[in-house]
Amino acid sequence: MKKIALHWKILLGMILGVGVGVLMTQFSGGKELVQDWIKPFGSIFINSLKLIAVPLILGSLIKGVSDLKDISKLSKMGGRTIGIYLITTLIAVSIGLLLVNIIKPGEAISAETRQDLVQNYSSDAAKYSDAALKQKENGPLQALIDIVPENIFGAATENKNMLQVIFFSIFFGIGLILIPEKKSKPVKKFFDGFNEVILKMIDLIMLAAPFGVFALLSALVVESPSVGLFKALIWYAFTVILGLFLMMVFYNLLTLLVAKVNPSTFLKGISPAQLLAFSTSSSAATLPVTMERVTDHLGVDEEVSSFVLPIGATINMDGTSLYQAVAAVFIAQAFGMDLSLGVQLGIIATATLASIGSAAVPGAGMVMLVIVLAQAGIPEAGLALIFAIDRPLDMCRTAVNVTGDATVAVIVAKSLGMLHDPKVEDRS
């Protein structure tokens, strides 16, 4: 009997989860049943993935950097990685602005619907506005200060501090390169073994992936807002999803034209990570699976994947950047504001920089959106207009974020001659 591939199992879990969620909404007490007895298993699954995110970055990055044996090789890889990430983010924001100006989804929102949405979600909007205000009060170089941790053990206790963990790991790896090999060898052997243990833990966790996404999707359905609110936002959702789809097409063209990788091979290799990103709405939680798929199923050298992907999960948020551009102009349109070309160019710059500061966790993009709105002079209360449909769109844009990370890893590996045949047989 042929073994069912992982991505099919995850997809089946998603479909069953939606089905059970819809079914439970038809019964009195069904929502509480899902929240009390099914949702906790989804939370356990996400927590187990987040549990190994920091150890994975520490182990894989230290191993990857120290294996390079040459600082110039590291700077070459780093320069290409950051450069390509910035280019894809700029393209994502530009696609979002182009679509939102053509489709004009904000003009479909009536004054009555706008008032209802603001009233229903004003408290949520205020919460994110307060968080964004704290960030705006910091100086212009605060982002650089935040990269360097004052205590690595403190930084490692929070997944939102992933950039600090990455900084320490790269710094530690450089230190290993610069000391005599005789002294670095035992440390390298420890981290090689440590990394192998973490990878095996990922394999064990992924055995529960279909059940985890089943629980997550069941809970999402029973906790979703009313269908009426979704209908009011259908054109906004269509614009965002169309933009995300175009980004997926763009990634496949890049892998084909630049890396010479067949799009079907690329999608087949990365699909379990995409489905997991869709289910969890977290690039950080998906990172262990993304690294395993890119290395073992797409043939990216471990030196490249262990460097490019953790950085991408932190600073490369193409889907989030596109959504911020669409959301900002949508809110302006809903309030009858006409944004000039200069203001929209400002949105491109702000959304690109804001995506670098977005934590790789659910909902973080909403905080950065407040900063984008403030820069463009758009009422921050307009956040309430998009809350009703933000969760499903967050799932879609996280899948795009993860796909973008994988695309850049393949391209960087190809440019350095470090793209090989997959290490293991792809059973997907």
C-alpha positions as CSV (number, residue, x, y, z in Angstrom):
1,M,0.0,0.0,0.0
2,K,1.4,3.4,-1.1
3,K,2.2,5.8,1.8
4,I,0.1,9.0,1.7
5,A,2.4,12.0,1.3
6,L,2.6,14.5,4.2
7,H,1.1,17.5,2.3
8,W,-2.0,15.3,1.4
9,K,-2.4,14.4,5.1
10,I,-2.2,18.0,6.1
11,L,-4.7,19.0,3.4
12,L,-7.1,16.3,4.6
13,G,-6.7,17.5,8.2
14,M,-7.6,21.1,7.1
15,I,-10.7,20.0,5.1
16,L,-11.9,17.8,8.0
17,G,-11.2,20.7,10.4
18,V,-13.3,23.1,8.4
19,G,-16.1,20.5,8.0
20,V,-16.2,19.8,11.8
21,G,-16.1,23.5,12.5
22,V,-19.1,24.3,10.2
23,L,-21.0,21.3,11.6
24,M,-20.4,22.4,15.2
25,T,-21.7,25.9,14.5
26,Q,-25.1,24.3,13.8
27,F,-25.5,22.9,17.3
28,S,-26.1,24.7,20.6
29,G,-22.9,24.3,22.6
30,G,-20.9,23.2,19.6
31,K,-18.6,26.3,19.7
32,E,-17.7,25.6,23.4
33,L,-17.1,21.9,22.6
34,V,-14.6,22.8,19.9
35,Q,-12.9,25.4,22.1
36,D,-12.7,23.2,25.2
37,W,-11.9,19.8,23.6
38,I,-10.4,20.3,20.1
39,K,-8.6,23.7,20.0
40,P,-6.2,22.8,22.9
41,F,-4.6,20.1,20.6
42,G,-4.0,22.8,18.0
43,S,-2.4,25.0,20.6
44,I,-0.1,22.1,21.8
45,F,1.0,21.5,18.1
46,I,1.9,25.2,17.6
47,N,3.7,25.4,21.0
48,S,5.7,22.3,20.1
49,L,6.9,24.0,16.8
50,K,7.7,27.2,18.6
51,L,9.5,25.2,21.3
52,I,12.2,24.2,18.9
53,A,12.4,27.5,16.8
54,V,15.1,29.1,18.9
55,P,17.2,25.9,19.4
56,L,16.9,25.3,15.7
57,I,18.3,28.7,14.8
58,L,21.1,28.4,17.4
59,G,22.1,25.0,16.2
60,S,21.7,25.4,12.4
61,L,23.1,29.0,12.1
62,I,26.2,28.3,14.3
63,K,26.8,25.1,12.3
64,G,26.2,26.8,9.0
65,V,28.4,29.8,9.6
66,S,31.3,27.8,11.2
67,D,31.2,25.4,8.2
68,L,31.9,28.2,5.8
69,K,35.5,28.5,7.2
70,D,35.8,31.8,5.3
71,I,34.3,35.2,6.4
72,S,34.3,36.5,2.8
73,K,32.0,33.6,1.8
74,L,29.7,34.6,4.7
75,S,29.6,38.3,3.6
76,K,28.9,37.2,0.0
77,M,26.0,35.0,1.1
78,G,24.7,37.7,3.4
79,G,24.8,40.5,0.9
80,R,22.9,38.4,-1.7
81,T,20.3,37.3,0.8
82,I,19.5,40.8,2.1
83,G,19.6,42.3,-1.4
84,I,17.1,39.7,-2.9
85,Y,14.8,40.0,0.2
86,L,14.6,43.8,-0.2
87,I,13.9,43.5,-4.0
88,T,11.1,40.9,-3.5
89,T,9.5,43.0,-0.7
90,L,9.5,46.1,-2.9
91,I,7.9,44.2,-5.7
92,A,5.2,42.8,-3.3
93,V,4.3,46.3,-2.0
94,S,4.2,47.7,-5.6
95,I,1.9,44.8,-6.7
96,G,-0.4,45.6,-3.7
97,L,-0.6,49.3,-4.5
98,L,-1.2,48.7,-8.2
99,L,-4.1,46.3,-7.6
100,V,-5.8,48.4,-4.9
101,N,-5.7,51.4,-7.1
102,I,-7.2,49.5,-10.0
103,I,-9.9,47.5,-8.1
104,K,-10.7,50.3,-5.5
105,P,-12.2,47.9,-3.0
106,G,-12.7,50.7,-0.4
107,E,-15.4,52.4,-2.5
108,A,-17.6,49.3,-2.1
109,I,-18.0,49.9,1.7
110,S,-21.1,51.9,2.5
111,A,-21.2,54.5,5.3
112,E,-23.5,52.3,7.4
113,T,-21.2,49.2,7.1
114,R,-18.2,51.3,7.9
115,Q,-19.9,52.6,11.0
116,D,-20.8,49.1,12.1
117,L,-17.3,47.7,11.6
118,V,-15.7,50.6,13.4
119,Q,-18.1,50.1,16.3
120,N,-17.6,46.4,16.5
121,Y,-13.8,46.3,16.3
122,S,-12.7,49.7,17.8
123,S,-11.3,48.1,21.0
124,D,-9.1,45.7,18.9
125,A,-7.9,48.7,16.8
126,A,-7.0,50.6,20.0
127,K,-4.9,47.7,21.3
128,Y,-2.7,47.6,18.2
129,S,-2.5,51.5,18.1
130,D,-1.1,51.5,21.6
131,A,1.5,48.9,20.7
132,A,2.5,50.9,17.6
133,L,2.7,54.1,19.6
134,K,5.3,52.6,21.8
135,Q,7.4,51.6,18.8
136,K,7.1,55.1,17.2
137,E,8.3,56.7,20.5
138,N,11.7,55.1,20.0
139,G,14.5,56.7,18.1
140,P,15.3,56.1,14.4
141,L,18.1,53.7,15.3
142,Q,16.1,51.7,17.9
143,A,15.9,48.8,15.4
144,L,19.7,48.5,15.3
145,I,19.8,48.6,19.1
146,D,17.2,45.9,19.3
147,I,19.3,43.5,17.2
148,V,22.0,43.2,19.8
149,P,20.8,41.4,23.0
150,E,22.1,42.4,26.4
151,N,21.5,38.8,27.5
152,I,21.3,35.9,25.1
153,F,19.5,33.7,27.6
154,G,16.9,36.4,28.0
155,A,16.6,36.8,24.3
156,A,16.1,33.1,23.8
157,T,13.1,33.0,26.0
158,E,10.9,34.9,23.5
159,N,10.4,33.9,19.9
160,K,9.7,37.5,19.0
161,N,13.4,38.2,19.8
162,M,14.5,35.9,16.9
163,L,16.6,38.6,15.3
164,Q,18.7,38.8,18.5
165,V,19.2,35.1,18.5
166,I,20.2,35.2,14.9
167,F,22.8,38.0,15.6
168,F,24.3,35.9,18.5
169,S,24.4,32.8,16.4
170,I,26.2,34.5,13.5
171,F,28.6,36.2,15.9
172,F,29.3,32.9,17.7
173,G,29.8,31.1,14.3
174,I,32.3,33.9,13.2
175,G,34.2,33.4,16.5
176,L,34.5,29.6,15.7
177,I,35.9,30.4,12.3
178,L,38.5,32.8,13.7
179,I,40.0,30.5,16.4
180,P,42.4,27.6,15.7
181,E,40.6,24.5,14.3
182,K,42.0,22.3,17.1
183,K,40.1,24.4,19.7
184,S,36.9,24.9,17.6
185,K,36.5,21.2,16.7
186,P,34.9,20.0,19.9
187,V,32.4,22.9,19.9
188,K,31.5,22.3,16.3
189,K,31.0,18.6,17.0
190,F,28.6,19.5,19.8
191,F,26.5,21.8,17.6
192,D,26.5,19.3,14.7
193,G,25.0,16.7,17.1
194,F,22.7,19.3,18.6
195,N,21.4,20.2,15.2
196,E,20.8,16.6,14.3
197,V,18.7,16.1,17.4
198,I,16.6,19.1,16.7
199,L,16.0,17.9,13.1
200,K,14.8,14.5,14.4
201,M,12.5,16.3,16.8
202,I,11.0,18.1,13.8
203,D,10.3,14.7,12.2
204,L,8.5,13.6,15.3
205,I,6.4,16.7,15.6
206,M,5.4,16.5,12.0
207,L,3.8,13.2,12.6
208,A,1.1,15.1,14.5
209,A,0.8,17.9,11.8
210,P,-2.5,16.6,10.3
211,F,-4.2,16.4,13.7
212,G,-2.8,19.8,14.7
213,V,-4.1,21.6,11.6
214,F,-7.5,19.8,12.1
215,A,-7.8,21.3,15.6
216,L,-6.6,24.8,14.4
217,L,-9.1,25.0,11.5
218,S,-12.0,23.7,13.6
219,A,-11.4,26.4,16.2
220,L,-11.0,29.1,13.5
221,V,-14.3,28.3,11.9
222,V,-16.4,28.4,15.1
223,E,-14.7,31.6,16.3
224,S,-15.1,33.5,13.0
225,P,-17.2,36.6,12.8
226,S,-20.6,36.6,11.0
227,V,-20.9,35.9,7.3
228,G,-22.5,39.3,6.9
229,L,-19.3,41.1,7.9
230,F,-17.3,39.0,5.5
231,K,-19.5,39.9,2.6
232,A,-18.9,43.6,3.2
233,L,-15.2,43.1,2.9
234,I,-15.3,40.7,-0.1
235,W,-13.6,43.1,-2.6
236,Y,-10.8,43.9,-0.1
237,A,-10.2,40.2,0.5
238,F,-10.2,39.6,-3.3
239,T,-7.6,42.3,-3.8
240,V,-5.3,40.9,-1.2
241,I,-5.7,37.3,-2.3
242,L,-5.1,38.3,-6.0
243,G,-1.9,40.1,-5.0
244,L,-0.7,37.1,-3.0
245,F,-1.5,34.8,-5.9
246,L,0.6,37.0,-8.3
247,M,3.5,36.8,-5.8
248,M,3.2,33.0,-5.9
249,V,3.4,33.2,-9.7
250,F,6.4,35.6,-9.4
251,Y,8.2,33.2,-7.1
252,N,7.7,30.3,-9.5
253,L,9.0,32.4,-12.4
254,L,12.1,33.3,-10.3
255,T,12.9,29.7,-9.4
256,L,12.4,28.6,-13.1
257,L,14.4,31.5,-14.8
258,V,17.1,32.2,-12.2
259,A,17.6,28.9,-10.3
260,K,16.5,26.6,-13.2
261,V,14.1,24.6,-10.9
262,N,10.9,23.3,-12.3
263,P,7.9,25.1,-10.6
264,S,6.1,21.8,-10.0
265,T,9.2,20.4,-8.3
266,F,9.5,23.6,-6.2
267,L,5.8,23.5,-5.1
268,K,5.9,19.8,-4.5
269,G,8.9,20.2,-2.2
270,I,7.6,23.2,-0.2
271,S,3.9,22.4,-0.1
272,P,3.9,20.9,3.5
273,A,5.5,24.1,4.8
274,Q,3.0,26.2,2.9
275,L,0.1,24.3,4.3
276,L,1.5,24.5,7.8
277,A,2.1,28.3,7.5
278,F,-1.5,28.6,6.3
279,S,-2.8,26.7,9.3
280,T,-0.6,28.4,12.0
281,S,-0.2,31.9,10.6
282,S,3.3,31.9,12.0
283,S,6.5,31.9,9.9
284,A,8.5,31.2,13.1
285,A,6.4,28.1,13.9
286,T,6.8,26.9,10.3
287,L,10.6,27.6,10.2
288,P,11.7,24.1,11.3
289,V,9.6,22.5,8.5
290,T,10.6,25.1,5.9
291,M,14.3,24.3,6.6
292,E,13.7,20.5,6.4
293,R,11.8,20.8,3.1
294,V,14.2,23.2,1.4
295,T,17.3,21.2,2.4
296,D,16.1,17.6,1.9
297,H,13.4,18.1,-0.8
298,L,14.8,21.0,-2.9
299,G,18.5,20.3,-2.6
300,V,19.6,23.6,-1.0
301,D,22.9,23.1,0.8
302,E,22.5,23.1,4.6
303,E,25.0,26.0,4.8
304,V,22.7,28.1,2.8
305,S,19.3,27.1,4.2
306,S,20.5,27.4,7.8
307,F,21.6,31.0,7.1
308,V,19.0,32.3,4.6
309,L,15.8,30.9,6.1
310,P,16.1,32.0,9.8
311,I,16.9,35.5,8.5
312,G,14.0,35.4,6.1
313,A,11.5,34.3,8.8
314,T,12.5,37.5,10.6
315,I,12.9,40.2,7.9
316,N,11.3,38.9,4.7
317,M,7.6,39.4,4.9
318,D,6.4,39.8,1.3
319,G,2.9,38.8,2.0
320,T,2.6,41.1,5.0
321,S,4.1,44.0,3.0
322,L,1.6,43.5,0.2
323,Y,-1.3,43.3,2.6
324,Q,-0.1,46.5,4.4
325,A,-0.1,48.4,1.1
326,V,-3.6,47.2,0.1
327,A,-5.0,47.7,3.6
328,A,-3.7,51.3,3.9
329,V,-5.2,52.4,0.6
330,F,-8.4,50.4,1.2
331,I,-9.0,52.2,4.5
332,A,-8.2,55.6,2.8
333,Q,-10.7,54.8,0.1
334,A,-13.4,53.8,2.6
335,F,-13.0,57.2,4.3
336,G,-13.2,59.0,1.0
337,M,-9.5,60.0,1.0
338,D,-7.6,60.5,-2.3
339,L,-3.9,59.6,-1.7
340,S,-1.3,61.4,-3.9
341,L,1.5,59.6,-5.7
342,G,4.0,60.9,-3.1
343,V,2.0,59.5,-0.2
344,Q,1.8,56.1,-2.0
345,L,5.5,56.1,-2.6
346,G,5.9,56.8,1.1
347,I,3.7,53.7,1.8
348,I,6.1,51.6,-0.3
349,A,9.1,52.8,1.7
350,T,7.4,52.5,5.1
351,A,5.8,49.1,4.4
352,T,9.1,47.7,3.2
353,L,10.9,48.9,6.3
354,A,8.0,47.8,8.6
355,S,8.1,44.3,7.2
356,I,11.6,44.0,8.5
357,G,10.4,44.8,11.9
358,S,7.4,42.5,11.9
359,A,7.7,39.6,14.3
360,A,7.2,36.2,12.7
361,V,4.0,35.5,14.7
362,P,0.3,35.8,14.1
363,G,-1.1,39.4,14.0
364,A,2.3,41.2,14.1
365,G,1.7,42.8,10.8
366,M,-1.3,44.6,12.2
367,V,1.0,46.6,14.6
368,M,3.2,47.6,11.8
369,L,0.2,48.6,9.7
370,V,-0.6,51.3,12.3
371,I,2.8,52.9,11.5
372,V,2.1,52.7,7.8
373,L,-1.3,54.4,8.3
374,A,0.2,57.1,10.5
375,Q,2.9,57.9,7.9
376,A,0.3,58.3,5.2
377,G,-2.0,60.4,7.4
378,I,-4.8,57.7,7.3
379,P,-7.1,57.5,10.3
380,E,-5.9,54.6,12.6
381,A,-9.5,53.9,13.6
382,G,-9.8,52.5,10.1
383,L,-8.0,49.3,11.4
384,A,-11.4,48.3,12.6
385,L,-12.6,48.0,9.0
386,I,-10.4,45.0,8.3
387,F,-10.5,43.0,11.6
388,A,-13.4,40.9,10.6
389,I,-11.5,39.2,7.8
390,D,-7.9,39.6,9.0
391,R,-7.4,36.1,10.4
392,P,-8.0,34.2,7.1
393,L,-6.0,36.7,5.2
394,D,-3.2,36.4,7.8
395,M,-3.1,32.7,7.0
396,C,-2.8,33.4,3.3
397,R,0.0,36.0,3.6
398,T,2.0,33.8,6.0
399,A,2.0,31.0,3.3
400,V,3.4,33.6,0.9
401,N,6.0,34.8,3.4
402,V,7.3,31.2,3.8
403,T,7.3,30.6,0.0
404,G,9.3,33.8,-0.5
405,D,11.9,32.6,2.0
406,A,12.2,29.3,0.2
407,T,12.5,31.0,-3.2
408,V,15.4,33.2,-2.0
409,A,17.1,30.2,-0.4
410,V,17.0,28.3,-3.8
411,I,18.2,31.4,-5.7
412,V,21.1,32.1,-3.3
413,A,22.1,28.4,-3.3
414,K,22.1,28.4,-7.1
415,S,24.2,31.6,-7.3
416,L,26.8,30.1,-5.0
417,G,26.9,26.7,-6.7
418,M,25.3,25.1,-3.6
419,L,22.1,23.8,-5.1
420,H,22.2,20.0,-5.3
421,D,20.0,17.0,-5.9
422,P,17.8,16.4,-2.9
423,K,19.5,14.4,-0.1
424,V,16.5,12.1,0.5
425,E,13.9,10.6,-1.8
426,D,11.0,13.0,-2.1
427,R,7.9,11.0,-1.1
428,S,5.6,14.0,-1.7
